[in-house]
Amino acid sequence: MFLNRFIPYLERRTHLLKIQTRNAVYTKHGKIQNEPYRASMGVLKVLVTVVSGLLIGAAISKNIANFLEENDLFVPSDDDDDDD
């Protein structure tokens, strides 16, 4: 029942199903346009992302370690520090 109403709708809308192409690559004379402007702060973005991820991860792990130690689920022993 639904398809009987939907198919004529699609037949009227065939212009929506056409493949779209990009015209922004070439000028009206056929010449390839210049490369678009790029923000050059890539290294800064990576640095901010890595540092913030490390700080947030360290804070979460510190809170989890404190929770485990307070509830006596995991208490590090002094014997683990011996390298002999």
Protein Blocks (a to p, Z undefined) as FASTA:
>chain_A
ZZmmmmmmmmmmmmmmpccddfklpcfkopacddddddfklmmmmmmmmmmmmmmmmmmm
mmmmmmmmmnomaccdfklmpcZZ
